[in-house]
């Protein structure tokens, strides 16, 4: 399930192996520095998977960082400038981020 830090920003969810394209673009919130999970969860975007409850954010320096509630370690998901992203929940419950292709971005 993908959620924002506030109910109004909650775009919905997808279960199983079904691709999910939100009806509106999801803004990846910005957090500077390396917050703990409890600090990140109030501002960051959040995805619940079978492996962990992940927070992720734009670090303000051309990268998407994250942290898992279980692990508590900062994860560098993607180093790239601004743009549309595709997020995959892998079969083991971990996350993969890639820059969206022009075709995928046009569909969203």
BELLIN-V130292 format. One line per field, one symbol per residue. ss: DSSP state (~ for helix, > for strand, _ for the rest). phi: phi as a letter, one per 40 degrees, with the letter a starting at -180 (. if undefined). psi: psi as a letter, one per 30 degrees, with the letter a starting at -180 (. if undefined). A space follows every 50 residues. Layout:
ss: ???
phi: ???
psi: ???
This chain:
ss: _>>___~~~__>_________________>______~~~~____>>>>__ __>>>>>>____>>>>>>_____>>>>>>_____>>>>>_____>>>>>_ _~~~~~~_
phi: .bbccbdcccchaabgbccbbccbcccccbbcgbccdcccccbccabcbc cabcbaaccgbfabbaaccccgccbccabacdicbbbbccdcgcbbbbcc cccccccc
psi: kklafkefgjfalklbhkkkjlflkkkjlkkkaillefeeffellkkklf eljkkllkgghhljllkkeeegkkkjekjlalaklkkkjlfgflkkklkk leeeeee.
